[in-house]
Amino acid sequence: MIYIATHKKVSVPSISGYKLIQVGAAGKEKIYQITDDTGDNISKKNPNYSELTAIYWMWKNVSDDIIGLVHYRRFFFYNRTTKLHILKQEEIVSLLKDYDLIVPKKTVMLRKSIKENYAEKHHIEDLMKCREIIAQKYPQYLKEFDEVLDEHSYYAFNMFISSNQLFQKYAEWLFDILFEVEKETDISSYDAYNKRIYGFLSERLFNVWIKHHNKLSIKELPVFNLEKKNHQLIRFFIDDVKRILVH
C-alpha cells in the first residue's frame, strides 16, 4: 500500500493501491479513515517530525508486502509510453521485480554542498549531532555520512516505495538515530519551520542509508507537485540538464 500523507482535507486522484493518511491527527478532528494516532504511534510529534509520523506509523502498524509514502501534493510520475502519469499500482509491482527501491530524482544544488545548504537553511549543529550519534551507534555508516554531506544532490521529500522487509530495516535505523538526537537537542528557541528538524534530518539520513547499502538497485522517478504541475514539468527537464552537468 502506498500512503498519501496529508494534514488537511484534499482532493487527490483516486488510484488503486493508494490511501490517504492524516498526519498529526492526535487530538484533532479525524478527516480520514486512516490516521497516524492509532496503534503504536508518534502522532503528537508531528510538528517536529512532519511526514515521519506517517512513516513511523507504517513501520509499526502495516504488514503489506509493498509499502511507500507520497504527499498529497507530490506524487511519483512515470512514462511507460509517451505520456507522464502518476505511478500506478501495477507499474509499482512491475518495477519492484527489477528494483529494490523507488525514489525521487535527486534534487540538485550546483553551488552548495548538502552540508552548506543545510547550514544556510537550518541549524548545522543538529546535523553534526546526527554525525556524533552515528559515530557512536553505527560507525560503519560514518564514511557515507561524510561523503553525502559533501555531495551536491540528494533524494528529497522522504518519499519512497519498496518492499516492507527493506523498509523495516531502514525505519529501525532511522528512528534509532533520530530519537537519540531528540534526547540531546533543545529546539525551544527554533521558529516553526526549523522545529520540523527531524523531517529535515531524515531527508539527509535517507541518502546516507542508501549510499551505505550500495548494492541496492534504485529506480529514480520524477516527482511533480500537482498544484504546480506545469512549472514542475519545466523544472524536471532543467534539473535533468543540471544533473548531467554535475556528473
Number of C-alpha atoms within 10 A of each C-alpha: 19 23 22 23 26 23 19 15 12 11 8 12 10 8 12 11 14 18 18 23 27 27 29 26 24 18 9 9 7 14 16 16 9 15 24 27 21 13 10 13 20 21 25 16 16 22 19 20 24 23 29 26 27 27 26 22 21 26 20 15 14 13 13 13 11 19 24 23 28 23 21 22 18 21 21 25 17 19 12 10 7 7 8 13 14 18 17 16 15 10 12 18 14 11 15 18 8 11 17 16 20 21 21 23 20 19 17 20 17 13 9 15 18 20 18 16 15 19 14 11 10 19 14 14 12 21 22 13 18 20 21 16 18 20 15 11 15 13 14 12 17 19 13 19 22 13 12 21 21 14 16 21 20 21 20 20 20 22 22 20 24 24 18 19 13 16 20 18 11 16 18 13 17 17 16 13 21 20 11 15 22 16 8 11 11 11 16 8 8 13 9 12 12 17 20 20 22 24 22 22 19 22 16 22 26 20 20 22 17 17 17 15 12 10 9 13 13 17 16 16 17 21 26 22 16 17 11 11 14 12 12 16 15 10 13 17 12 11 16 16 11 15 18 8 9 12 6
